[in-house]
C-alpha cells in the first residue's frame, strides 16, 4: 500500500509498473507522483477508459476528428463516439457513460492526459459523411449509404455514415445478381408516364447529377393530387429504392439549417424537396418564399451562407452539392430565382395513373432504378479524372448552339440537362439496353422538348419580370380605383376613365371623381410617374394578388431604363428621373409612354404587350 498525501485517497494499487506515471485498475485511473514522503498514488477517476481509435469524419470539404472511447466501471461497460472537443472538455463521462462516473476535483487535465497515455496503441479510421464522388487510393469512388462503388464495382473498406433519411441513399452491387440491361429499360419506361415536356427534363436531370457539380434545379409545379410527387419520387428512387412518395428525404417545412445540411450531404445526387405550398399568415408565406429563395439561389450560385464559429472563426459554408428536384402547388417568387430553375407544369390528366404508374412504382421498390444508377456510376468512375474539363467544353459547345430566348440562363439550364441525357444514352448503348435507332429517336424527341420547354421558361420569366409586374400592377390599380393620374395642373386628364377617374353625375353635367391616391400625371402621350408613390401602390397590389416585387425602387428604374421602357432620361448624366414642372413646382419623375400604362383601343394592346416583353 502506498499512502497518498493528506488530500488524496489511500488505496491498494496492484500490478503496476514501477516506472509508469499512470495506471488503471478496477478502482479507476491513477497517477503516481513523487513527493517528500515517497511515491504517492492519486486517483484521477473512479472508472477506466481507453481511446480505441481516432475517427476522421470527412464531409468532402473538411475533416473533423472524433474518438471512439470505451469506458468501464465494475461490470458496466460502454463504447461511444465523441468529438475531440468533447474529449478536451471532459464532460463526457457523465454525459455519455454513467452518472456514477466521477472525475476527481481538479484532476480533469490529468485524467485526460492519463487516458491518452494509456491509449497509445489506438488505430485510425476515415469515415465519409456524404454521398457522391470522392478520390481515394488513386481512384474515384461513388459514396452512398451502403459503402462505395468504383470502376470495379463495390469498393472494399470504405465506411460511410449518413444521418436520418439520408441513410436511404443506398445503391446495390452493380455486379450482383440483377440484370443491368433490364434495369436501364425499366428506367426508360418512366418517359411514358406523362408528356415528354415533363418526363424528359426530369429523366435527364437524374443522369446529369452524378457527373459532377450542377447549378440548376428542377421544379414540378401543379395543384394537389396531379401526380407531381409521384413523378419526383420515381426520380429519387434511382438513388435508393426505399425513397417512395411517402418517404422522401426533404420537405419545404424543414428548417433552413436542416435543409442546407441535407443538401450539402447529398453530393452528386438528386434530393427531392417536397410540397412547396405557402399557407397561413403573411409572415408564414413570406418565410417559406424566403427559404426557397435561400436554398434555390444557393444551388444556382453553388455558394453557401458564410457563418462564424463560437470563437469568431470562419465556418465552412454549406450549399447544395447535388441537384434539387422540388415539388409544389405554388412556385417560388422572383425573376432571377425562377431563372435558376427548370419549371415543369404538371396539369390534371398529365400523369398516367393506374397500371402504368403502379408498374413503375413496383420497379422502383424492387430496386430496378437504383441498380441502373449503380451501374451508371460504375461506368462513370473511369471517366471522372477528365469529367470537369469535359463538362466545361460540352457547355461551351451547347451555348454556341442555344436558341434565342428572352432568358439568358434558361438555355444554360437546358444545356446541363442535355449533357445528362446524352451521357445516359452513351451508357445505355454500351450496355446494349437501347439500339442506335432508339437512341437517335430519343435525341430527336429531346430537340422538340427543348424548344417547348424553353418557350415555357420564357413565359415563366416574362410573368415574373419586375418591369412587367410593375406596369401591370399600375394598370390594375387604375382600373380598380386604387390610384389615379391627374393632368399637370392637378385636374382630370383627357379620357379620364383611362386614368383612374369615375363618372360622378351632378345635374345635367357629367363630372369625374379621382379614385385612390395620385401616383403621377398625364401630359399628352407621356406619363410622369411619381417614383415612390407608384412603386408603393404597385407593391400593395401585387401583395394582394399573392405576388411580390422582388427588386427595390432604384433597381426597378434601372431595369426599365435598360429594357428601353422609359420615354426619356438624362443620357449625359445617366440620371433616370427627369425634372418636370407640375402644378407650379418642379418634380423628379419617371417618364414613360402613356400607352404603356393604359393601352388605348384594343388594337394597340397586343403591340404594347410585345413592347414590354421585348423591352422596346
N, C-alpha and C positions, 0 to 999 in steps of 0.2 A: 504494500500500500504506500502511496505517496501522498503526503498531506499538502494540499494547496494552501495559498495564502489565506488570510483571515476572511476575505470576501468571497472566496471560491468554495466549491463543494469538495468533499472528501469522498473518494470512490476507489474501488479496486479496478485498475486498468490492466487487462490481461493481454498477453501475447503481443506486445508492441516492440517495434524495432527501436533500439536504444538511440539510433541516430535520427529517428523520424521526428519531424516537428508536429505533424498532425496524424491522428489515428482515429478509427471509429470502431465501436463495438455495440453491443446490444443496448447500451445506455445512451448512445448518441455519438457526437463528434467531439474530439478533444484536441486541445493544443498543449504541448509541453513547453514550458518556459523555465529558463534558468534564473533562479532567484537566490537571494543570500542564504536561504535555508536549504538550497539544492534544487533539483528538478521538481517543478510543480505542474500537475495536470489540471488544466482549466477546461471545464465543459463549455462548449460553444452552443450545442443544440441537444435536444432530447430525442432526436431522430437521426437516422442515417440517410445520406443522399449521394447519388452519383450522377454525373452527366454521361449518358450513354452515347450520345452522338450530337454533332452540330449539324443543323439542317439549314441549308441556304435556300430560302424561298425566292424564286426568280419569277417576276411578273412580265418579263420581256423587256423591261426598261430599267428596273432597279433590282438589287439583290439585298434581301433583309435576313440577317442571321437569327435562327431560333435554336433552342436547345431541347432535346428530349431528356427528361430527368426521371430517375427512378428514386423514390423515397420509401423508407421503411421505418416502422415504429412497432416493435414487437411483432405480432402476427399480421398487422395491417401493412399492406404494400400497394403502391400505385405508380403508374407511369403517366406522364403528361408532357405536353409541349408548351414551352413558354418562350417569349421573346427575350432577346439578350438584355433589353431594357428592364423587363420584369425581373430577370435574374439579378441584375445590378441593384435593384431597389429592395430585394429580399422580403417582399410582401407575399410571395407565392406559397410559402409553407402552409400558412393558414388559409389562403385563398384557394389553392389548388389541391392541397393534400389533406389536412386534418386540422380541426380546431384545437386538437391536443398538441399539435406541433409547435414547439417553442424555440425561438432563438433567444439566447440569454441576453439580458440588457447590456448594451454596449459592445456586443460581440458580433454585430451584423457584418462588418467588414471582414473580420477574421473568419467568420463562418463561410462567407462567400469564397475567400481565398482557399480555405480548407477543402471545400467541395471541388474547386477547380484542381487543386493539388492532388486530391485522391482520384481524380477522373482523367488523368493524363493519357490514358490509352483509348479514349473515346474516338469513334470514327466520324467521318464527314459525308453527308449526303446532299444532293441537289434535288429539290422538289420544284417542279414547274407549276405555276398557279394561273395559267392562261391556256386558251386554245390556240390553234394556228401554228404557223411555221416558226421553227427555232433551228439554229445551226449548232450541231453537236458532233464532235469527233470527225470533223471534215465532211459531214453530210447534212442535208436538210431533212428534218422530220416534222410531221404534222401532228400536233398535240391535240388530244381530246380527253374526255373524262375517263377513258379506259386505258390510256397509255399514249402510244405514238405510232405513226405509220411512216415508213421511209420507202426508199426505192425498192427494197426487197420485201416489203410487207411490214408486219409488226416489228417494231424496234424494241429490243430487249433492254431491261434495266432502266427504263425511263419512268419516273414517278411523277404523276400529275395529280394535284389536289385542288378540286374546284368546290365552290360553296353553293348551297341551296340548289335552285333549279338549273344552275349552270352545270351541275353534275350530269344532267340528262344529255349533254352534248357528248355522245358516245357512238363511236363508229366500230363496225365489226372488222374481223380479219379479212382483208381483200383476197387472201389466198386460201380462205376456208372452203367450206362445202357449197356456198352459194354460187349460183351461175351469174356471173357479172353481166353477160350479154342480156339475159332476161331482165336483170335489174335496170339496165340502161333503157331497155324498151318499155318497161313499166313506167319509168320516169317520163319518157316521151309521151305517154298516154295523157299526161296532165295537160298537154296542149289542147286537148279536145274538150276540156271541162267547161270552157267559156270562150267567148270570142277571142280571136288571136291578139287583138289590141290589148287585152288584159293578160292572157296567159303567156304570151311570148316574152314581153319585157320581164315579167316575174320569173320565168324559167331562165332567161339569160342572166338575171341577177344572181341566181343560185350558183351558176357555174363561173361567174366573174369573180366573186368574192374570194375564193381560195387562191386566186392568182396573185393576191397582194393588195396593198392599200388602195382604197377606193373612196371617192368623195361625194357619192350620190346616194340618196335614199329613195326607196320606193314606197308610195303611199296609196293604199287601196281605200277609196272613198265611196260611201254609199249608205243608204238607210239601213236600219236594223233588219236582220234576217234575210239579207240578199245573198249571203254566202261568202262575203269577203274574208271573214276569219277562217272559214274552212279552206279557202284557197291559200291563205297565208300559212296555215298550219301544215299543209302538204309541202310547201317550200321548206318550212322549218324542219320537217322530218327527214330531210336529206342530211341533217347533222345529228340526228338521234331519233330513233323510232318512237320513243315514249312521249315526244312533244306533240300531243294531239291538240285539237282546238280547245280542249278543256284544261290543258296543262302546258301553256305557253310560257316562255321564260320571263317575259316582262309585260308591264301594263302601264298605261299613262296615269294610273292612280298611284304608282310608285313615287317615292320621293326623288328629288333631283339627284341627290348624292347616291341613292341606291341605283338609279338608272345609269348614272355615269360609271359606277363601279362595275355593273354587269356588262355594259357595252365596251368598257376597257378590257375586261377579262376575256370577252368573246372575240378574240382576234381572228381575222381571216374566216369569219363565219357569219351567216345570216342570224340576226336576232329580231324576232317579231316583237314589236311593242304594240299591244292590242288595245283597241277601244278608246280612241280619241273622241270624247263626247262631252265637251264643256257644258256643265249644268250648274244650277244653284244661283248664288248671289253674283252680282257683277264682279266682286273681288275673286270669287271662286273661278269664274270664267276667265278672268284676266290671268289668274295664277296658272291655269292649265295652258293657256296660249303662251305665256312666258316660258313655261317648262319646255314646250315644243320648240319654241324659238331657240332656247339654250341648247337643247340636245341636237336638233337637226342642223343648226348652224355649226356646232362643233364637228358633226360628221362632214359637212360641206367644206369646212376650213381645215379639217384634220388638226384641230388645236383644242386644248382643254383650258379650263379656267385655272389660272395660277392661284396658289394658296401658300400660306406660311405655316410652318410648324409652331408648336407652343413656345419654342426658343427662337422664334423670328428667323428661321431659315427657310429657303425656298423648298417647297414640297413638289415632287414630280407631279405634273398635271395629269389628269385622266381624260381621255377622249375616246370616241367610238373607233375601235380598230378593226371592225368588221363592216357589215352593212345593215342599216336599219331597214326593215320592212314593217311599215306601220299600217294600222287599220283605223278607221274612224268614220263616224257619221258626219262630222264636220271636218274641215281642212284647216290646218294652221294658217294664221293670217300673215300677211306681209309679202310684198312684191319680191324682195330679194330672197326671202325664206323659201317661197314656192319655186324660185329658180333653182334651188338646190335639190329639188325632188322631181321624180317622175311620178306624176299623179295619174292613177288609173281609176276611172269612174266605173263602179260596178252597179248596174241598174237591175231592177227586178226582172227576173227571167233570164239574166245573163248566165248564171251558173246552172249547170245541168245536175239538178238534184236527182235523187232516186238511184237507180242501179249504177250509172257512171261514177257518181261521187262516192257511193258506198264501196265500189270496187277499188277506187283509188285510195280511200282511207284504209281498207284492209291491206293493200300492198304496202302502205306506209307503216302500219303497225307490225307487219311481218318483217320489216327491215329492208325491203327492196330498195328504197330510195337511199338509205344510209349505206347500203352495200355499194350502190353505184357511186356515191361520193367517196367511199373508202378507196375504191379502185381508181377514181379520178385523181385523188391527192397522191396516191402511189405513182400514177402516171406523170403527175406534175413534178414530183420530187427531183428527178434528174435535171429538170429544166430551170430550177429556181435560181441557180447562180446567175443566169443571164436574164431572168424574168423582168427585173426592174428596167433594164435597157430596152427590152422587147416591148414592154408596155408603153414606154415613152415614145418609141418610134411608131408603134401602131396608132397611138393617139394623134401624133403629128400628121400621119397619113390620112386618118379619118377626118381630122379637122379641115384639111385641104379639100375634102370631098363633101363637106357638110352642106346641107340645104340652107337656102335663105330663110331665116326665121326672124321674128321680132326679138326673141331672146337669144343672147349670145351664149348662155350657159346650157340651154336645152340640148343643142347638138352635141356638146361635150358629154352630157349625161348619157345620151343615147349611144355615143361612141363607146363609152365604158361598157354598156350592155352588149353592144355589137361584138366587142372583144371576147366577152364571156361566151356568147353563143357560138362564135367561130371556134373557140378553144374546145367547147363541148363537142362540136361536130368532128373536129380532128380526132378527139379521143374516141368518139363512138365509131368512126370509120376504122380506126386502128383495132378496136375491139370487135369489129365486124357486126356491130349492133345495128348499123344502118348501111344502106347501099349508097353509091355515089349519086344515083339519081334522086334518092330520098333526101340526101344532104343538100343537093342543089335546089330541090323544091322548097326545102325549109329556108334556104338563103333567099330565094325569090319571095317567099311569103314574108320574110322579115323585112325586105325592102319596102313592101307595101305597108306593113305595120309601122315601120319607121316614119313614113310620110304621114300616116294617120295620127300617130302619137305626137309627132312634132307639131302638127296643126292644132291638136287639142292642147298641147302645152302653151302654144301661142295664145290660145283663147284664155287659158287659165292666167297667164301672165298679164294679158290685157285687162282682165277683170280685177286684178289686184294692183294695177298700175296706180300709184298715188295721184298722178295728174288726172287720170280718168275718174278716179274716185272723188277727187275734189270737185271737178266740173259737174259730175252727175249729182253729187250731194247738194251743190248750189242750185242746180235745176230743181231738185226735189224740194228744197227749202222755199224757192219762189212759187212753185206750183201748189204747195201745201199751206202757204200763208205763214210760214215761219220767218220769212225775211222778205225784203223788197229792195228795189233800186229806185232812186229818185233821179230827176234831171240835175244839172249842175247848179240850179237855183234852189234845189230842195223841194221842188214841186213834182206833180205827177208827170212822167215822161210820155212821149208818144207811144201809142199802143200799150197803155198801162197794164193791161191784163197779162202781158208777156212778162212783166217785171214785178209781180207780187202785189198788184193792186186789185181790189174787188169793187164791183159796182155798189154804190150807196145812193139809191134814188131819193131825191128830195124834190117834191113837186113835179114839175114838168121837165126838170133838168137832171140828167144823169151825172152824178159825181162819182169819184173814185176814192176809196179809202185805202191807205197804205196798211199792209199786213206785216206783223212782226217787226223786227228791227231793221234798220237801214244798214246794208253791207256794201254799198257802193253807189255809183252814179252812171247814168247813161248819157252819152254825148254822140249823137248820130250813130255811126257804125262802130263806135268803140264803147267799151265799158271800163270804168275805173273802179277797181275793187279796193275797198279799204282792207289792208293786208291782215290785220289781226281779227277784225270782226268777221270777215268772210271765212277765214281759217277756223275760227271758233264755231261758227254755225255749221260748217261742213263736218267738223269732228262730232258735233252733237247729233246731227242727222245720221251719220254713219254708226254712231254708238247705238242709236235707237234701232238701227237695222241689224245689229249684232256684228258689225264690222268695225274696223279701226283704221285711222290714217296713221301709217307706221313711220312717217317722217315728220320732222319739225317744220315750222313755217319757213325758215330760211332755205332749208334743203328743198322743200316743195317749190319755192320760187326758182331755185337754180335748175331743178328738173324741168320746169315749164319753159324756162329760157332755152335750155339745151334741146328740148323737144320741138322748139320753134312755135310754141303756142302763145307767145307774147306779141301783141301788136306793135309794141315799141319798148325799147330800153336803151340806156346810155352805153353805146358800144365803146366809146373812147375811154370812159372811166369805169366801164363794166358795172355800172350801177343798174340794178334790176328795177328798182322802184323809180318812177319819174315824178316830177313835180307838176301839179295842175292847180289852176285857180278854181276853186269850188266854193260856192256860197260866200264869196268875198274873202276867202282865206286860201293859202297855199297848202296843199296836201301832197304827201308822198303816196302814190297809188300803184297798184299792179294793173297794167293796161292790157286788155285782151279784146279780141274781136267780139262784137255783140252776138253774132251768130253762134259763137262757141258756147255761150252761156244759155241763150234762149233761141234755138233754131227757129227761123221764120217758117214758112209753109213747109208742108210735109216733103216736098221735092228736095228741100235743102237738108233735111235731117240726115239722110244717108251720107251725103257729102261731108257734113260736119263730123259724123262718127268716124269716117275714114281719115279725116284730118287729125283727129285726136289719136287714132291708132298709129298713124304714120308719122305724127309729130311735125306735120307741115305747118 
